């Protein structure tokens, strides 16, 4: 699994835990729904850290909490 897929899975996990839709997440974060959907549907292969920070702010969590998962810890190095 690559970093973009792991970010997508984390966003979906957090929405599921909070029982909110992608559109609700966008509203909470003040982002256009297309920004989040581009990450989830693979159009954004390299989401900006600022976008992830805005999502974290909307979910009232830190970037550290967002990235503190076993999935992120087990990512393989992407530099060959």
DAGIPE-V724464 format. One record per pair of residues at least 12 apart in sequence whose ideal C-beta (glycine too) atoms are under 6 Angstrom apart, sorted by the first residue. I is the first residue (numbers start at 1). GAP is how many residues later the second one is. Records with the same first field share a line. If there is no record, write none. Layout:
I: GAP / GAP
This chain:
3: 72
4: 41
6: 65 / 66
7: 40
8: 31 / 32
14: 45
22: 14
28: 30
29: 25 / 26 / 29
31: 23
